[in-house]
Amino acid sequence: MAISPENIADALRKQIEGFQADAHQANIGHVLQVGDGVAQVSGLSQAMAGELLEFPGGVTGMALNLEEDSVGAVVLGDYLQIEEGDEVRTTGRVAEVPVGPELLGRVVNAIGEPVDGKGPINAERTDVTEKVAPGVAQRQNVDRPVQTGLKAIDSMVPIGRGQRELIIGDRQIGKTAIALDTIINQRDGDLVCIYCAIGQKESSVAQVVGTLAEAGALEHTIVVTASASSPAALQFMAPFAACTMGEYFRDNGQDALVIYDDLTKHAWAYRQMSLMLRRPPGREAYPGDVFYLHSRLLERAAQLHENEGGGSLTALPIIETQEADVTTYIPTNVISITDGQIYLEADLFNSGVRPAINPGISVSRVGGDAQTRAMKSVAGGLRLDLSQYRDVAAFAQFASDLDQATRNQLERGQRVTDLLKQGQFSPMPVEEQVGVIFAGTQGLIDDVPVSELGRFEQELLAYLRDVHSQTLEGIRSSGDLSDDAESELRAAIDEFKTNVFVGITETDDAE
């Protein structure tokens, strides 16, 4: 069909009349200088604090310093490919990360990108990394436990859901081990875990991931990593990203646990970033706002009120000290903004006490509210007894003659200390913990040699599982140690000592 010139003219006229130009407003600047992960950008007069910026090559940055003639931005990626004069655009978005159940079982970086080689994460939602913490009216008391599976913690320094419990101590004395044991102990539970590794060796992060995968605990865990080789900006962002991922579950009525390993390196990264941005330093050459930095991070951990869904976010920040000095800037900061502290001591660790917890100065400000009634009934005076034992033991080594009461106290303390030792990556269910601690606090192990306590515990637990499983199941399901259950437990332990443990000991001696 031929088209006449008149038809062509009409068609063009209609298109011209209906034409609407889409106007795009873009705030474009140029790099003045770049180095050490920080870029000075001119021309971004409309940039907002914390806004994401687009650099060439798909590299993202974040505006932090808003000055009269330029913007100081940190580069969240490879800054070596950015050059002076490169074009920079604002995005209108603040820093955000993907959230949701799609991240479970994955290892991601500080901006939510996968680094585990398992393909993309098709998360349906994103959320901002900086948020205001829930207010007083949105919270309620912490009254449910986070079972770590560690006898020493669950009995003496209990952690509640929604609490902030600091783990503090020198390097290489088991801080990360406590965190990993806690994650492993949630294998069959309802607690979602987020492990945030800040400034660690990539080999260490790979080892953690391998440990969790081997224990079957990676399926309910998100690993956020900003390794030592990552830019300081990513190490700075990592804990905020991990917290946002945990908040998704909290705000949807679930329980989540986030572990920051560790905040000392987070403060170091922030110091490096701030010095490059020429922010004024405060005490000890740290920027004066590092306290506020950790405050607003940890304050986001909360047990929400039932009207808000009843979810919780528990925080376990880790702080590394130098020669057990907790009076320096970062430890002092974080101690003051947590609900309790677990102090690990190098002397205890080196003497074979694992986990190396000092019960005298470790504290949980939630206390018995975060324990089951069964654990509360058997472990009530345990922390005080152990603290007194350590004090008496310190003086007893200089005494030539001790009265019988002091000797009994020393022997009981020595046995309970040995009973609370626990191997790495072997968390125990709460009912088995109750059985073991009951034997210790009730004097049922006073006649067992200290050298035999490890074998005694293993064989006792095996005996209870095989012969008295209904007693353990009753303690687990009710969460209480009734008079009947206590009588059954006492009888079971006496029966084990009479018929099983002694027989084995005699056999061993005969051999």
Backbone torsions as a table, in degrees:
resi	resn	phi	psi	omega
1	MET	NA	124.9	-179.1
2	ALA	-79.0	141.1	178.8
3	ILE	-102.6	126.8	-179.1
4	SER	-79.2	155.2	177.6
5	PRO	-56.3	-34.1	-179.4
6	GLU	-63.6	-42.3	179.3
7	ASN	-63.6	-40.3	178.6
8	ILE	-62.3	-43.2	-179.8
9	ALA	-63.3	-41.0	179.1
10	ASP	-64.9	-42.3	-179.8
11	ALA	-63.4	-43.8	178.9
12	LEU	-64.2	-39.8	-179.9
13	ARG	-61.6	-42.4	179.9
14	LYS	-65.1	-39.8	179.1
15	GLN	-65.2	-40.7	179.9
16	ILE	-66.7	-41.9	-179.9
17	GLU	-65.2	-36.1	-178.2
18	GLY	-89.0	4.5	-176.7
19	PHE	-72.3	131.8	175.0
20	GLN	-131.1	120.9	180.0
21	ALA	-83.1	129.5	176.1
22	ASP	-85.9	117.1	-179.1
23	ALA	-90.5	129.4	177.5
24	HIS	-114.5	123.0	177.0
25	GLN	-99.6	125.5	-179.8
26	ALA	-129.9	136.3	175.7
27	ASN	-96.4	108.2	-172.0
28	ILE	-116.4	134.0	176.4
29	GLY	-130.1	-176.9	-178.9
30	HIS	-135.8	146.6	-178.8
31	VAL	-71.5	124.4	175.5
32	LEU	-85.1	-47.5	176.5
33	GLN	-155.4	155.8	-178.8
34	VAL	-146.0	144.3	179.0
35	GLY	174.6	144.2	177.4
36	ASP	54.4	35.8	175.2
37	GLY	81.0	7.0	-179.0
38	VAL	-124.6	136.3	179.1
39	ALA	-124.7	136.7	171.1
40	GLN	-98.2	124.6	-173.3
41	VAL	-122.0	133.2	176.2
42	SER	-102.7	156.0	173.1
43	GLY	90.0	-1.9	-179.6
44	LEU	-97.7	64.7	-175.1
45	SER	-68.4	-22.9	-177.5
46	GLN	-97.2	6.3	-177.1
47	ALA	-67.3	146.0	178.6
48	MET	-104.5	154.8	176.9
49	ALA	-65.1	128.6	-179.5
50	GLY	82.5	4.3	-178.8
51	GLU	-75.2	145.0	176.8
52	LEU	-79.0	138.4	179.5
53	LEU	-117.9	148.6	178.6
54	GLU	-103.8	118.0	173.1
55	PHE	-99.1	163.8	177.8
56	PRO	-60.3	151.5	177.2
57	GLY	79.0	17.5	178.7
58	GLY	76.9	10.3	179.0
59	VAL	-80.5	137.8	-178.9
60	THR	-106.1	146.5	174.1
61	GLY	-131.7	173.3	178.8
62	MET	-135.7	127.4	-179.1
63	ALA	-76.5	125.9	179.8
64	LEU	-121.1	-46.6	179.3
65	ASN	-98.6	118.2	177.9
66	LEU	-105.7	98.0	-178.4
67	GLU	-103.4	173.0	-175.1
68	GLU	-62.4	-44.4	-173.3
69	ASP	-110.7	-3.0	-178.6
70	SER	-158.3	170.9	177.4
71	VAL	-123.3	129.2	174.6
72	GLY	-91.3	120.0	-176.3
73	ALA	-126.4	145.7	172.8
74	VAL	-97.1	143.7	-177.0
75	VAL	-95.4	122.2	-178.7
76	LEU	-94.3	64.7	-177.1
77	GLY	161.9	-154.8	-177.3
78	ASP	-79.2	106.8	-178.9
79	TYR	-84.7	-9.0	-176.6
80	LEU	-69.9	-22.8	179.2
81	GLN	-88.0	-0.7	178.0
82	ILE	-92.3	135.0	-177.8
83	GLU	-125.4	161.9	176.3
84	GLU	-60.1	133.8	-179.3
85	GLY	94.6	-9.7	179.3
86	ASP	-63.0	147.9	-179.4
87	GLU	-80.1	138.4	179.9
88	VAL	-128.1	135.3	180.0
89	ARG	-121.3	145.7	171.4
90	THR	-79.9	156.6	-178.3
91	THR	-113.3	-18.1	-175.4
92	GLY	78.2	3.8	179.7
93	ARG	-116.7	144.4	172.2
94	VAL	-89.8	170.6	-176.5
95	ALA	-58.3	130.9	-177.9
96	GLU	-145.1	158.7	179.4
97	VAL	-135.8	154.6	174.2
98	PRO	-67.8	145.8	178.7
99	VAL	-134.4	163.2	175.5
100	GLY	125.6	172.8	-177.9
101	PRO	-66.8	-14.7	179.4
102	GLU	-63.6	-20.5	-178.0
103	LEU	-83.7	-13.3	-177.8
104	LEU	-61.6	134.7	-179.4
105	GLY	83.2	5.5	-176.0
106	ARG	-114.2	158.4	174.1
107	VAL	-113.2	122.7	-175.9
108	VAL	-128.8	163.0	175.3
109	ASN	-90.6	-170.9	-172.2
110	ALA	-69.2	-15.2	177.2
111	ILE	-110.4	17.1	172.2
112	GLY	83.3	12.1	178.3
113	GLU	-86.7	136.6	-177.9
114	PRO	-68.5	140.8	178.5
115	VAL	-128.6	16.3	-176.3
116	ASP	-103.5	2.1	177.8
117	GLY	71.7	17.9	-178.9
118	LYS	-100.9	16.7	178.3
119	GLY	91.6	178.2	-176.9
120	PRO	-68.7	158.3	175.1
121	ILE	-103.8	112.9	-176.5
122	ASN	-91.1	62.7	179.1
123	ALA	-73.2	137.9	-178.1
124	GLU	-83.7	-17.9	-174.2
125	ARG	-129.9	154.0	168.5
126	THR	-128.1	160.8	178.6
127	ASP	-148.6	154.6	-176.7
128	VAL	-74.0	150.6	-177.4
129	THR	-82.9	-23.5	179.1
130	GLU	-106.5	122.0	-179.5
131	LYS	-139.1	160.3	172.1
132	VAL	-82.7	134.9	-179.0
133	ALA	-68.5	154.7	177.0
134	PRO	-57.9	142.4	179.5
135	GLY	-79.9	177.9	-177.1
136	VAL	-60.6	-42.5	-177.0
137	ALA	-66.7	-20.9	-178.5
138	GLN	-88.4	-8.6	-175.3
139	ARG	-104.0	164.2	169.0
140	GLN	-143.0	171.2	-175.8
141	ASN	-61.4	146.3	175.0
142	VAL	-77.7	120.3	-176.0
143	ASP	-140.9	12.5	177.8
144	ARG	-126.1	139.5	-174.8
145	PRO	-84.1	150.3	162.5
146	VAL	-99.1	106.7	-178.5
147	GLN	-77.3	112.6	179.5
148	THR	-80.3	-20.1	-174.8
149	GLY	82.9	-0.3	179.2
150	LEU	-101.7	122.7	-175.8
151	LYS	-58.1	-43.8	-175.0
152	ALA	-63.7	-34.1	-178.2
153	ILE	-84.6	-51.1	-176.7
154	ASP	-62.5	-25.1	-178.5
155	SER	-91.3	-37.6	-172.3
156	MET	-110.4	-35.0	-177.2
157	VAL	-128.0	65.4	-173.2
158	PRO	-64.7	144.5	178.9
159	ILE	-108.5	128.4	179.8
160	GLY	-101.0	157.0	178.3
161	ARG	-72.7	118.9	-175.0
162	GLY	104.7	-0.5	-178.4
163	GLN	-89.1	162.8	171.1
164	ARG	-118.3	104.7	-176.0
165	GLU	-114.6	118.6	-177.1
166	LEU	-83.1	135.4	170.9
167	ILE	-109.1	118.0	-170.8
168	ILE	-134.0	140.1	178.4
169	GLY	170.0	174.7	179.0
170	ASP	-68.8	173.7	-179.4
171	ARG	-70.9	148.8	173.2
172	GLN	61.4	41.1	174.8
173	ILE	-128.8	20.3	168.2
174	GLY	101.9	21.3	179.9
175	LYS	-69.5	-50.5	179.6
176	THR	-64.0	-33.5	179.7
177	ALA	-60.5	-40.3	177.4
178	ILE	-62.0	-44.3	179.9
179	ALA	-62.6	-43.9	-178.9
180	LEU	-68.3	-39.2	176.1
181	ASP	-59.0	-40.4	179.3
182	THR	-63.4	-42.1	178.3
183	ILE	-64.6	-45.7	-178.9
184	ILE	-61.6	-35.4	-178.3
185	ASN	-68.9	-10.9	-179.8
186	GLN	-95.5	14.3	-174.9
187	ARG	-53.7	-45.2	-176.1
188	ASP	-106.6	17.3	-177.1
189	GLY	-103.3	-163.9	-176.9
190	ASP	-114.7	17.9	-176.8
191	LEU	-100.8	117.6	176.3
192	VAL	-82.3	135.2	-175.1
193	CYS	-115.6	140.4	173.5
194	ILE	-125.0	119.4	178.6
195	TYR	-106.4	119.6	-177.3
196	CYS	-110.2	113.4	179.8
197	ALA	-99.3	119.8	-176.2
198	ILE	-117.7	120.5	174.2
199	GLY	68.3	21.4	179.1
200	GLN	-94.0	162.6	174.0
201	LYS	-64.9	143.8	179.5
202	GLU	-63.9	-30.3	176.6
203	SER	-65.2	-36.3	178.3
204	SER	-67.2	-41.6	178.3
205	VAL	-63.7	-42.1	178.4
206	ALA	-62.1	-37.8	177.9
207	GLN	-65.3	-41.4	177.8
208	VAL	-61.8	-47.0	179.8
209	VAL	-60.8	-42.4	178.4
210	GLY	-63.2	-40.6	178.3
211	THR	-62.4	-45.2	-179.6
212	LEU	-65.8	-40.8	179.7
213	ALA	-65.0	-41.9	-179.6
214	GLU	-65.1	-34.4	-179.3
215	ALA	-84.7	-1.0	-179.6
216	GLY	73.4	24.9	-176.5
217	ALA	-107.2	-1.2	-176.8
218	LEU	-75.9	-23.5	-177.2
219	GLU	-63.8	-27.0	180.0
220	HIS	-109.4	21.1	-173.7
221	THR	-128.7	142.5	169.1
222	ILE	-111.8	129.4	177.1
223	VAL	-106.9	120.5	176.1
224	VAL	-108.4	123.9	-176.0
225	THR	-127.0	135.8	168.0
226	ALA	-133.4	90.8	-170.1
227	SER	-70.8	174.7	-178.1
228	ALA	-62.4	-25.9	179.3
229	SER	-83.9	-7.3	179.5
230	SER	-76.1	154.1	175.5
231	PRO	-58.8	151.8	-179.3
232	ALA	-57.5	-32.2	-179.3
233	ALA	-63.4	-39.2	178.8
234	LEU	-70.6	-36.7	175.4
235	GLN	-64.8	-34.2	176.9
236	PHE	-67.4	-40.2	-175.5
237	MET	-79.3	-24.4	-170.0
238	ALA	-53.2	-51.8	-178.3
239	PRO	-64.4	-33.0	177.6
240	PHE	-67.8	-38.1	176.6
241	ALA	-64.4	-44.2	179.2
242	ALA	-62.3	-40.4	179.6
243	CYS	-63.7	-42.1	178.6
244	THR	-62.1	-41.5	177.9
245	MET	-62.9	-37.8	176.8
246	GLY	-70.3	-35.2	-179.8
247	GLU	-64.0	-30.1	177.3
248	TYR	-56.5	-46.4	-179.2
249	PHE	-69.9	-40.6	178.1
250	ARG	-59.0	-45.2	-176.4
251	ASP	-73.5	-13.3	176.6
252	ASN	-102.9	23.0	173.6
253	GLY	79.9	9.7	178.9
254	GLN	-101.5	174.4	178.1
255	ASP	-109.9	134.6	-178.8
256	ALA	-134.2	153.4	177.7
257	LEU	-127.8	126.7	177.6
258	VAL	-119.4	132.5	-177.6
259	ILE	-115.9	124.0	178.8
260	TYR	-103.6	107.0	-173.8
261	ASP	-121.7	94.9	-6.6
262	ASP	-132.5	165.9	-174.3
263	LEU	-78.5	-15.7	173.1
264	THR	-62.7	-47.4	179.3
265	LYS	-69.2	-28.6	174.6
266	HIS	-63.2	-43.6	178.1
267	ALA	-65.0	-38.7	177.4
268	TRP	-62.0	-43.1	179.3
269	ALA	-63.2	-41.1	179.3
270	TYR	-66.5	-38.3	177.2
271	ARG	-61.2	-46.6	179.1
272	GLN	-60.0	-46.2	-178.8
273	MET	-63.1	-42.1	-177.2
274	SER	-68.4	-39.0	178.9
275	LEU	-65.6	-36.9	176.9
276	MET	-68.5	-32.2	177.6
277	LEU	-82.9	-1.3	179.8
278	ARG	60.7	39.8	172.0
279	ARG	-81.2	144.6	-175.1
280	PRO	-67.3	134.8	179.5
281	PRO	-78.7	159.8	173.9
282	GLY	-114.2	-143.0	-177.3
283	ARG	-62.4	142.5	177.7
284	GLU	54.9	32.2	178.8
285	ALA	67.6	6.4	173.3
286	TYR	-84.2	143.7	172.6
287	PRO	-58.4	143.2	-174.2
288	GLY	-64.7	-14.2	-177.0
289	ASP	-98.8	12.6	-179.8
290	VAL	-68.5	-29.8	175.9
291	PHE	-64.8	-45.0	177.7
292	TYR	-64.1	-34.1	178.7
293	LEU	-58.3	-52.4	-178.9
294	HIS	-72.8	-30.4	179.0
295	SER	-62.6	-49.8	-176.0
296	ARG	-72.3	-21.0	174.7
297	LEU	-73.1	-51.1	-174.6
298	LEU	-74.8	-25.6	-179.3
299	GLU	-66.5	-18.3	-179.3
300	ARG	-75.1	-13.3	173.0
301	ALA	-74.3	129.5	-174.6
302	ALA	-163.5	153.9	166.0
303	GLN	-99.3	111.1	-176.8
304	LEU	-76.2	152.3	177.1
305	HIS	-66.5	155.2	179.0
306	GLU	-56.4	-35.1	179.0
307	ASN	-66.2	-20.6	179.4
308	GLU	-98.1	8.5	179.5
309	GLY	109.8	-18.6	175.6
310	GLY	73.8	11.3	177.9
311	GLY	-75.7	170.9	-179.2
312	SER	-145.1	152.2	171.7
313	LEU	-129.9	116.8	179.7
314	THR	-101.8	137.0	-179.2
315	ALA	-115.0	131.6	172.5
316	LEU	-119.6	83.7	175.3
317	PRO	-74.1	145.8	178.3
318	ILE	-116.8	135.1	178.5
319	ILE	-125.9	130.4	176.3
320	GLU	-96.6	127.2	179.0
321	THR	-103.1	165.0	175.6
322	GLN	-109.5	114.2	179.2
323	GLU	54.7	42.0	174.5
324	ALA	61.5	21.6	-179.1
325	ASP	-87.4	105.6	-179.5
326	VAL	-95.5	5.5	-177.1
327	THR	-92.0	-2.7	179.3
328	THR	-75.3	177.0	-165.9
329	TYR	-62.5	-54.4	-173.7
330	ILE	-67.3	-49.9	176.6
331	PRO	-56.1	-42.6	179.8
332	THR	-61.2	-43.1	178.0
333	ASN	-56.1	-55.4	-170.6
334	VAL	-71.7	-33.7	175.4
335	ILE	-58.0	-39.9	-174.9
336	SER	-74.0	-15.6	-176.4
337	ILE	-118.6	22.2	174.2
338	THR	-119.4	165.5	-176.7
339	ASP	-98.5	22.2	-179.1
340	GLY	154.1	160.7	-177.2
341	GLN	-137.9	139.6	171.6
342	ILE	-109.2	108.7	-178.5
343	TYR	-92.2	124.9	174.8
344	LEU	-105.2	137.8	-176.6
345	GLU	-117.9	136.7	-179.5
346	ALA	-65.0	-37.2	-179.2
347	ASP	-62.8	-42.9	178.3
348	LEU	-65.4	-42.3	-179.8
349	PHE	-60.8	-45.8	-178.1
350	ASN	-69.7	-23.7	178.5
351	SER	-87.6	3.0	174.7
352	GLY	98.2	3.6	177.6
353	VAL	-84.7	107.1	-177.7
354	ARG	-129.3	121.9	-0.7
355	PRO	-69.7	145.6	-171.1
356	ALA	-84.3	58.3	-174.9
357	ILE	-89.2	130.7	172.3
358	ASN	-87.6	106.3	-174.5
359	PRO	-71.5	-18.2	-177.2
360	GLY	-71.4	-37.6	-177.2
361	ILE	-109.8	-9.4	173.7
362	SER	-75.4	143.9	-175.0
363	VAL	-153.0	147.1	169.5
364	SER	-121.1	119.3	-176.5
365	ARG	-77.9	-5.8	172.2
366	VAL	-85.4	-35.8	172.5
367	GLY	65.7	-140.1	-175.4
368	GLY	-63.2	-16.2	177.1
369	ASP	-62.6	-23.6	-178.5
370	ALA	-101.1	23.6	177.6
371	GLN	-123.3	152.1	169.8
372	THR	-70.7	157.5	-179.0
373	ARG	-62.0	-33.8	179.9
374	ALA	-63.9	-47.5	179.7
375	MET	-65.8	-39.5	-179.9
376	LYS	-61.8	-38.3	-177.0
377	SER	-72.1	-31.7	-177.4
378	VAL	-93.2	-21.6	-173.7
379	ALA	-112.7	15.8	-174.1
380	GLY	-53.8	-51.6	-176.5
381	GLY	-103.4	15.9	-173.4
382	LEU	-65.7	-47.7	-176.5
383	ARG	-63.4	-41.5	179.4
384	LEU	-65.4	-42.7	179.8
385	ASP	-61.2	-43.4	-179.2
386	LEU	-68.3	-37.9	177.6
387	SER	-61.9	-44.6	178.5
388	GLN	-64.8	-38.4	178.9
389	TYR	-59.8	-43.2	-179.3
390	ARG	-64.3	-38.7	178.2
391	ASP	-67.0	-46.0	-179.8
392	VAL	-64.0	-41.4	-179.2
393	ALA	-62.3	-34.5	179.6
394	ALA	-65.1	-37.9	179.8
395	PHE	-83.8	-30.6	-175.2
396	ALA	-64.3	-27.0	-178.4
397	GLN	-68.0	-16.5	177.5
398	PHE	-100.9	-1.3	-176.3
399	ALA	-96.9	137.9	179.2
400	SER	-88.5	-28.5	-177.4
401	ASP	-136.3	127.5	-178.3
402	LEU	-119.6	141.7	176.0
403	ASP	-72.2	166.9	-174.1
404	GLN	-64.9	-38.5	-179.4
405	ALA	-61.9	-42.0	179.3
406	THR	-66.0	-41.5	178.8
407	ARG	-61.7	-42.1	178.5
408	ASN	-62.4	-41.2	178.8
409	GLN	-62.9	-41.9	179.6
410	LEU	-65.1	-43.7	-178.3
411	GLU	-66.9	-42.0	178.4
412	ARG	-62.8	-45.3	-180.0
413	GLY	-62.3	-40.2	179.0
414	GLN	-62.9	-41.5	-179.2
415	ARG	-69.8	-42.6	-179.9
416	VAL	-65.6	-40.1	176.6
417	THR	-58.0	-44.6	-180.0
418	ASP	-68.2	-34.7	-178.7
419	LEU	-68.5	-28.3	-178.6
420	LEU	-83.5	-5.2	175.1
421	LYS	-66.2	147.1	-176.6
422	GLN	-152.8	136.4	179.2
423	GLY	-68.2	156.9	-179.3
424	GLN	-72.2	143.6	178.1
425	PHE	58.8	35.4	176.5
426	SER	-135.6	61.2	179.7
427	PRO	-64.7	151.8	-176.8
428	MET	-113.7	141.8	172.8
429	PRO	-64.7	155.0	-170.0
430	VAL	-64.2	-34.0	-178.2
431	GLU	-67.0	-34.5	176.9
432	GLU	-72.3	-36.5	174.2
433	GLN	-58.9	-43.6	-180.0
434	VAL	-60.2	-43.1	179.9
435	GLY	-60.9	-45.4	-178.3
436	VAL	-68.2	-46.8	-178.0
437	ILE	-67.3	-34.9	175.9
438	PHE	-59.2	-43.2	178.5
439	ALA	-62.1	-36.1	-178.7
440	GLY	-75.3	-46.8	-175.9
441	THR	-75.4	-22.5	-179.9
442	GLN	-91.6	6.9	176.8
443	GLY	76.8	14.9	-176.8
444	LEU	-80.0	-5.6	177.4
445	ILE	-113.4	7.3	-177.2
446	ASP	-61.6	-26.9	180.0
447	ASP	-96.3	6.1	177.5
448	VAL	-94.5	127.5	178.1
449	PRO	-58.7	143.9	-178.0
450	VAL	-58.5	-37.1	-179.3
451	SER	-66.1	-19.0	-177.5
452	GLU	-100.0	-0.3	-172.9
453	LEU	-64.7	-38.1	179.2
454	GLY	-60.0	-46.3	178.1
455	ARG	-67.8	-38.1	178.5
456	PHE	-58.3	-45.7	-178.8
457	GLU	-63.2	-47.8	-178.9
458	GLN	-59.7	-46.8	-176.7
459	GLU	-72.2	-33.5	176.8
460	LEU	-63.8	-45.5	-179.8
461	LEU	-63.6	-42.4	177.4
462	ALA	-61.3	-40.2	179.0
463	TYR	-65.2	-43.4	179.8
464	LEU	-65.2	-40.5	178.2
465	ARG	-63.0	-39.8	-174.5
466	ASP	-81.1	-44.7	-169.8
467	VAL	-101.6	-35.1	-175.0
468	HIS	-121.7	41.9	-178.1
469	SER	-63.0	-30.5	-179.9
470	GLN	-66.9	-32.3	176.6
471	THR	-65.9	-46.1	178.1
472	LEU	-62.5	-42.3	-179.3
473	GLU	-63.6	-37.7	178.0
474	GLY	-63.5	-40.8	178.2
475	ILE	-67.2	-41.2	-178.8
476	ARG	-66.2	-46.1	-175.1
477	SER	-72.5	-38.0	-177.9
478	SER	-87.9	-24.7	-175.3
479	GLY	70.5	11.4	-175.2
480	ASP	-130.6	153.9	174.9
481	LEU	-111.5	89.1	-179.2
482	SER	-70.2	170.5	178.9
483	ASP	-60.3	-40.3	179.0
484	ASP	-66.0	-43.8	179.5
485	ALA	-64.5	-38.7	177.9
486	GLU	-62.8	-43.3	178.7
487	SER	-63.6	-42.2	178.4
488	GLU	-62.8	-42.3	-179.0
489	LEU	-65.7	-43.7	179.3
490	ARG	-62.6	-44.7	179.7
491	ALA	-63.9	-39.4	179.5
492	ALA	-63.6	-42.2	179.9
493	ILE	-67.1	-43.9	176.7
494	ASP	-60.2	-42.6	178.9
495	GLU	-62.4	-41.8	178.5
496	PHE	-63.3	-45.0	-179.3
497	LYS	-64.9	-36.7	-176.2
498	THR	-77.6	-44.8	-168.4
499	ASN	-102.1	-22.8	-172.8
500	VAL	-114.0	-60.3	-171.6
501	PHE	-66.5	-42.7	-179.3
502	VAL	-64.8	-42.3	178.7
503	GLY	-58.3	-43.5	179.5
504	ILE	-64.6	-40.5	179.6
505	THR	-62.1	-44.0	179.1
506	GLU	-63.2	-39.9	178.1
507	THR	-62.4	-44.2	179.1
508	ASP	-61.5	-41.7	-179.9
509	ASP	-64.7	-39.0	-179.9
510	ALA	-64.0	-38.1	177.6
511	GLU	-67.5	NA	NA
